[in-house]
Amino acid sequence: MRYRTLGNTELQVSEVSFGTWAIGGAWGTVAESDALNGLARAIDAGVNFFDTADVYGDGRAERLLAKATKGREHEIYIATKFCRAGDIHDPATYSEASVRAYCEASLRRLERDTIDLYQVHCPPHEVIRQGAVFEVLDKLQQEGKIRYYGVSVETVDEGLTALTFPGVRALQVIFNIFRQKPALELLPKAMQQGVGILVRLPLASGLLTGKFKKTDTFPENDHRNFNRDGQAFNVGETFAGLPFEKGVELADELRWIAEGRGTMARAAMRWILDHEEVSCVIPGFKNVAQVEDNLATEEAPGFSEEERTRLRKFYTEKIAPFIRGAY
């Protein structure tokens, strides 16, 4: 496992880390034993950073991480998120009383004294712009409740606004071959300011594994069913904002990226990690087999300049016109 520095913090994080949305909920049912075995396999392989949120399974993902990392709190870093358990448009959600309560609840579920990275969970742009929530996070940081804080954003503009606040030490963004816009301005600017980049949804909700057919369906409790067209939250969180059938069609045209790299999934994450601004990718998983497949990204060779140019052109001409929602 290779490690990268998270921005200008002292945290050295595994470049392939893991997100826990899938084992928390909203990706179909996952048995606790499968989740814990997957976490154990990742840790054994040298993964030392996991991303979660208080709303993943109503705290289930945080509790699973507490079990998996018991006794290793100082060597396994955890990033969690807050605000979406409340009304994200209500200023009271970002008050000191509310944020403190969210933080204390996460600390209890994680069974920790300190959260390594505490992130505002995709708030409206105006909340970032107004900035009062960062003053609250400054207090929690001074008290030792959190080590660092950051923002999970939906759009490039939100990320650029977050970068204007000096206490923000990490941005979590959707960035993959189907969502290349952050590479133009946001990633370089973040790197220039020493802000770490966590990349979520590196496989565009599974599209970039190349395993789907246009006729595939998903369980009722899977966001790839209930948020397919943005019915529940930002459409960009599901299939990178692409209509499912179009995404499958575009993924089929990208099968060449797997040549010499094992699988499309490994190639897709290798492409992300070829960007030096990225601190780590945080794919999800439901079982040990998926963890092992994602870990194999480490063995995949990087992309040549010619291949990167080919993918930029493909994105501009064939993908970007079909992405729905602000990004």
N, C-alpha and C positions, 0 to 999 in steps of 0.2 A: 504494500500500500504506500502510495506517495501522499505527502502532506503539503498544504499551502497555508500561508499566513492569512488569517481573516482580517483583511484591511490592514490598518496600522495598530491592531491589538496584538497582544502576545500569544493569542490562541493559534496553535498549529492544528488545523483540522484536516481530516482525511478528504482527499479531493473527490472520492466517491463516498458520500454519506447517504443517509436515508431519511425520508419523510414518513410520517405515520398516519396520514389521512386515511389510507386504505385499511390499516388495521384498527383504526378508531371507528370508522363507519363511513357510509355514503359511497362505498365501492362494492356493495354486496356483503354478505355475512362472512366473517373470518373467525375461525375457532381460536380461543385464547392460546391453546397449545401451539398452533401454527404460528401465531404472532410472536410468542416468546421464543420458539425455536429459531425463527428467522432473525430476531434481534440477537440471540446468542451467536448465531453463525456469523453475523456481521461483525460483532465485537471480537470474536475469535480471529477474524481476518484483518483486524487492525482498524476497523471503523471506530472513530472516537467522537462523532458528532451526529446528533439526531434532532430533527425538527418536528415539532408537534404544535398543538393548540388546545386551548381549554374546551373548544366546541367539538373536537374530534371524538365522536361517540360520547358526548356529554362528560368528558374527562377520562374516558376509557383509555385513550392512547397515553395520556400522562401517567395513569396508574400502571399500565403495562411497562412503561419505561422505568418507573420506580422499581418494579420487580426485577427487570432485566439488568439494571445497573447498580443494584444494592451492593454497597461496600466498595464501589468503584467511582464514587461521585467526583473525585478529584482528577480522574483520568478520562472520564466520558463526559463530554460537554452536551448540554441540552439547551436548545432554543425553543421557546414556546411563544404563544401569541395570545392577544386579548382584544376585546371590544365587541366581537360578534355574538357574544352571549346576551348582549343588550341591544338596544336600538342604536344602530351605528350613526343615525342622523340626529340623535338627541345629545346636545352638549353635556348633559349630566353623565353620559356614559364615559366621558373623558375627564370627569372631575377627580380631584384627589381622592375623595372617599371611594368612588367606584373603582378607579385603577388600583388603589391599594387593596380593595376587597378582591378584585380579580387576581392580583399578584399573590396574596396570601392563600387563596384557594388553590392556585396552581402549585405553590410551594408545598402545601399539605398533600396534594395528590402525588407530586413528584418525590415527596419525602426528602426534601432538600432544604438547606438554609439559604441558598442563593441560586438564582436563575442566571445561567451564563450569558444568554442573549434573550432579551424580552422585546417582542415585536408588536407594534400596532398592526392589527390584522385587517388589511385592506380597508382602511377608513375612507370616507368621502374625501375628495381633493381639498375641500374647504377646511376640513379638520387638520390636515397637514399644513395647509397654507397659514392657518390661524396660529398654530404652534403651541397652544397652551398645554397640550398633553405632554410635550417634551419637558416642560418645566416640572411637571409631576414626576416624570421618569428621572429627571436629574435628582430629585429628592430621594427617590427609591435607590438610586445608584449611590448617593452619598451615605445612605443608611446601610448599604451592603446587601440589600434585598436582591439587587440585580448587578451583574458585572458590567454589562453593556446593553445598549438598546438600539433598535432599528425599526424599519418599517417594511411591511409586505405590501407591495403596490400592484395595481392592475395596469397602469399606463406609464409610458415614458415620462409624460409631463408630471405625473405625481412623483415619480422618482427624482426628477430634476428639482422639484420644489423641496423634497425631503433633504436633498443635498445642501440646501441653504442653511440648515440647522447644524451647528458644529457637533452636537452631542450624538447625532445619528452616525453609528459606526458600521451599519450593515443595511443593505437593501435586499429584499427577496423579490425576485422578478420571474415572470414567465418568459423563458428564452429557449428556443429550439429551432430546428431547421424550418419549421412552419411559422415561427415568430422571430424573425431576425432584426426587427426594428431597434431593439435596445443596443445593438452593436454599433450603431451609427454615432450616437452622441452620449447616451447614458453610461454605458460601460467605461468608455475612456475617461469621462468626467469623474466617475466614481473612483477609478484607479488613481487619477491625479490627486484626488482629495483623501486618499487612503481609506476609502470606504469599501468594506467587503461586499461581495456579490454571491448570494445564494440563489441557485437556479432551480425553481420548482417546475413540475410538469415537463421534464426534459423529453418525454416520449409522447407529448401531446395526447394524454389520456390513453395511451396504448396504440395510437395510430401509427407511430413510427417504429413499432415492432414489426409491422408488415403482416400481422397475423389475422387482421379482420377482413371479412367479406361484407359487401354492401347489405346483405340480408341478415347480418348478425343482430341479435337483440341483447338487452341487458336487464338484470333483475330490477324489480320495482324500487328497491332501496339503493340503487346505484345511480350516482349523479349523471352517468352517461345515458341514463334513461330520463330521470326527472329534470335534468338541467340541459338537455340536449340542445335546446334553442334559447337558453338563458331564462327559463321560467322561474328558477329559484334564486340564482345569484348571477354574477357577471358571466356572460356567455363564453368569454375567453378562458375560463377555468375548465371548460369541457371541450375537448378536441381542438384546442387552440383557437376557438371561435369559428372553426370551419364547419359547414354542414357535414354530417357524418359521411354520407355517400361520396361527397366530393373529396373529403379527406382520405377515404380508402382509395379512391382513384389516383390521387396525387401520391400517396404512399407507394402504390404499385410502380409509379414512374421513378421512384427513388431506390429501387431494389439494388441498384449498382453499388450503393455506398457500402454494402456488406462484403463486397469482394475483398478478400484478404483480411477482413476484420471480424469474421465469425458470424455475427448476426446484425440485422439492421439496428436493433436496440443498442448494442455496444458501439456501433459506428455513430449513431445519433448522439450518444453521450460523449464519445471521443471528440466529435465536432465541437461540442460545447466547451470541453476542457482544453481544446486548442486555443481558446481565447484566454490570454494570460490574466485578464481582469477578473475572471471567475475564481472564486474561492473554493466552491464545491458544487456538485450537482446533488440533488436530493430526490432521487426516484423513490416511488413507493414500492411496496411489496405486500404479498399476502401469505407467502410461504418460503421455506428454505430454498427451493429451486429458483424462485425469482430473485432472491438475494444473491445467489451464486451467479446467476446470469448477469446481473448488474455489476457484480464485482469483477467479472471478466473484462469489463471496459478497460481496466488497467493494462490489459495485454494488447489491446487494439492499437495499431499504428495510426499516427496522425494523418491529416489530410494535406495533400500538396496544394500549392498556390493555385494551380490549374483547377483542381477539384473544388477549392473554396470559391473560385470565380464562377464555376459552373453552378454551384448551389446558390450563390447570390443572385445570379441571372434567373434561375428557376423560381426563386422566391419572388423576385420583383415581377416577373411576367406571368407566372402561373398560380402563385399562392396568394399574394397580397390582395388582389382584387376580390377574393372570396371571404376574407376574414371579416367577421361581424363584430360589432361592439367597439368601444373606444379602446385603443391600445397604444 
